[in-house]
Amino acid sequence: MSNIVHAYTDSSFSKEFNIAVCGYSIFYNSDNHKNISLCENKISLSYLTEKNNIRGEIRGAINVLENCPLQSKVYLYTDCQCIVGLLSRREKLEANNFISKNKRNPLANLDLYKEFYKLSDQVNLKVVWLKGHTTGYSLTLEEKNFSFLDKAVRKYLRELINSK
């Protein structure tokens, strides 16, 4: 039986400074995942120079997948619709060689799409969409964990911007 991994990813982007911060939290077992106090201690943050927020979001997902055991069942929690739709869009994107239908140009994020698909083939991936920036007392465990990550990512981006 494969491991069950619960992982969260989020990104924040500054258009003005062309920088992104992506972060992730990975829980390698369900008991740790249920312990909300562990989330704050399990956050990994990365500074990126990217052209848009989507690239930052996909990089975060790639970082997660690079750190998951092979053949594990991975629940990837994100607020990024692009990541949520990547698995269902795969067949069409590959059939079109990652070329846009309208402009006949390579897709802007084709390098990241290919890397994401390669890594997703190594695990049993289920992407779960969560509404970002939620607050309140009735949040689910997943929403609380995501909220910790979201706040950490935005805080780190503000720190980077303020240091410039």
C-alpha positions as CSV (number, residue, x, y, z in Angstrom):
1,M,0.0,0.0,0.0
2,S,1.3,3.4,-0.9
3,N,1.8,6.4,1.4
4,I,-0.8,9.0,1.7
5,V,0.6,12.5,1.4
6,H,-1.3,15.7,2.1
7,A,0.4,18.7,0.5
8,Y,-0.4,22.4,0.1
9,T,1.0,24.9,-2.3
10,D,0.5,28.6,-2.8
11,S,2.2,31.5,-4.5
12,S,2.2,35.3,-4.4
13,F,3.4,37.6,-7.1
14,S,4.5,41.2,-7.4
15,K,3.9,42.6,-10.9
16,E,5.8,45.7,-10.0
17,F,9.0,43.9,-9.0
18,N,8.5,40.7,-11.2
19,I,9.1,38.4,-8.3
20,A,7.1,35.6,-6.9
21,V,7.2,33.6,-3.7
22,C,6.0,30.1,-3.7
23,G,5.5,27.9,-0.7
24,Y,4.4,24.5,0.3
25,S,3.7,22.3,3.2
26,I,3.9,18.5,3.0
27,F,2.5,16.0,5.5
28,Y,3.8,12.6,5.0
29,N,1.2,10.9,7.2
30,S,-2.4,11.5,8.1
31,D,-1.7,11.9,11.8
32,N,0.7,14.8,11.2
33,H,-1.8,16.3,8.8
34,K,-4.5,16.3,11.4
35,N,-2.2,18.2,13.9
36,I,-2.9,21.8,12.9
37,S,0.0,23.1,15.1
38,L,2.5,21.4,12.8
39,C,1.5,23.3,9.7
40,E,3.4,26.5,10.7
41,N,6.6,24.5,11.2
42,K,6.3,22.6,7.9
43,I,6.3,25.5,5.5
44,S,9.0,25.8,2.8
45,L,9.3,29.1,1.0
46,S,11.1,30.0,-2.2
47,Y,11.9,33.2,-3.9
48,L,11.4,33.2,-7.7
49,T,12.0,35.5,-10.6
50,E,8.9,34.9,-12.7
51,K,6.8,36.7,-15.3
52,N,3.4,36.0,-13.8
53,N,1.6,34.5,-10.9
54,I,0.6,31.3,-12.7
55,R,4.3,30.4,-13.2
56,G,4.8,30.9,-9.5
57,E,1.8,28.7,-8.7
58,I,2.9,25.9,-11.0
59,R,6.5,26.0,-9.6
60,G,5.0,25.5,-6.1
61,A,3.2,22.4,-7.3
62,I,6.3,21.1,-8.9
63,N,8.3,21.7,-5.6
64,V,5.7,19.6,-3.8
65,L,5.8,16.8,-6.3
66,E,9.6,16.7,-6.3
67,N,9.4,16.0,-2.5
68,C,6.7,13.3,-2.6
69,P,7.7,9.6,-2.3
70,L,7.3,7.7,-5.6
71,Q,4.0,5.9,-6.0
72,S,2.4,7.7,-3.1
73,K,-1.2,8.9,-3.1
74,V,-0.9,12.7,-3.1
75,Y,-3.7,15.1,-2.2
76,L,-2.4,18.5,-3.5
77,Y,-4.4,21.4,-2.1
78,T,-4.3,24.7,-4.0
79,D,-6.3,27.8,-4.7
80,C,-5.0,27.9,-8.3
81,Q,-7.6,27.0,-11.0
82,C,-4.8,26.5,-13.5
83,I,-3.3,23.7,-11.4
84,V,-6.7,22.2,-10.7
85,G,-7.3,21.9,-14.5
86,L,-3.9,20.7,-15.6
87,L,-4.6,17.0,-15.2
88,S,-7.9,17.2,-17.2
89,R,-6.2,19.4,-19.9
90,R,-3.2,17.1,-20.3
91,E,-4.5,15.0,-23.2
92,K,-5.5,18.0,-25.3
93,L,-2.3,19.9,-24.5
94,E,-0.1,17.0,-25.5
95,A,-2.1,16.3,-28.6
96,N,-1.5,19.9,-29.7
97,N,2.2,19.7,-28.8
98,F,1.6,22.5,-26.3
99,I,0.9,24.9,-29.2
100,S,-1.9,27.4,-28.8
101,K,-4.8,26.9,-31.3
102,N,-5.4,30.6,-31.9
103,K,-1.9,32.0,-32.3
104,R,0.0,28.8,-33.2
105,N,2.7,29.7,-30.7
106,P,4.2,27.5,-28.0
107,L,2.3,28.0,-24.7
108,A,3.9,30.4,-22.4
109,N,4.2,27.8,-19.6
110,L,4.9,24.7,-21.6
111,D,8.2,24.0,-19.8
112,L,6.4,23.9,-16.4
113,Y,3.4,21.9,-17.8
114,K,5.8,19.2,-19.0
115,E,7.7,19.1,-15.8
116,F,4.4,19.0,-13.8
117,Y,3.1,16.1,-15.9
118,K,6.4,14.2,-15.7
119,L,6.3,14.4,-11.9
120,S,2.6,13.7,-11.6
121,D,3.2,10.4,-13.4
122,Q,5.4,9.3,-10.5
123,V,2.6,9.6,-7.9
124,N,-1.1,9.0,-7.7
125,L,-2.2,12.7,-7.8
126,K,-5.5,14.2,-6.7
127,V,-5.6,18.0,-6.9
128,V,-8.1,19.6,-4.5
129,W,-9.2,23.2,-5.0
130,L,-9.6,25.4,-1.9
131,K,-10.9,28.9,-1.9
132,G,-8.0,31.2,-1.1
133,H,-8.0,34.0,1.5
134,T,-10.8,32.5,3.6
135,T,-11.2,33.5,7.2
136,G,-13.5,32.5,10.0
137,Y,-14.0,30.0,12.8
138,S,-15.7,27.3,10.8
139,L,-12.8,26.5,8.5
140,T,-12.0,22.9,7.6
141,L,-8.6,21.4,8.6
142,E,-7.5,21.8,4.9
143,E,-8.6,25.5,4.8
144,K,-6.8,26.2,8.1
145,N,-3.6,24.6,6.8
146,F,-3.9,26.5,3.6
147,S,-4.5,29.7,5.4
148,F,-1.2,29.3,7.4
149,L,0.6,28.8,4.1
150,D,-1.1,31.6,2.3
151,K,-0.2,34.1,5.1
152,A,3.4,32.9,5.2
153,V,3.8,33.3,1.4
154,R,2.3,36.8,1.4
155,K,4.4,37.9,4.4
156,Y,7.6,36.7,2.7
157,L,6.8,38.5,-0.5
158,R,6.2,41.7,1.5
159,E,9.5,41.3,3.2
160,L,11.3,40.9,-0.1
161,I,9.7,43.9,-1.6
162,N,10.4,46.0,1.5
163,S,14.1,45.0,1.3
164,K,14.5,46.4,-2.2
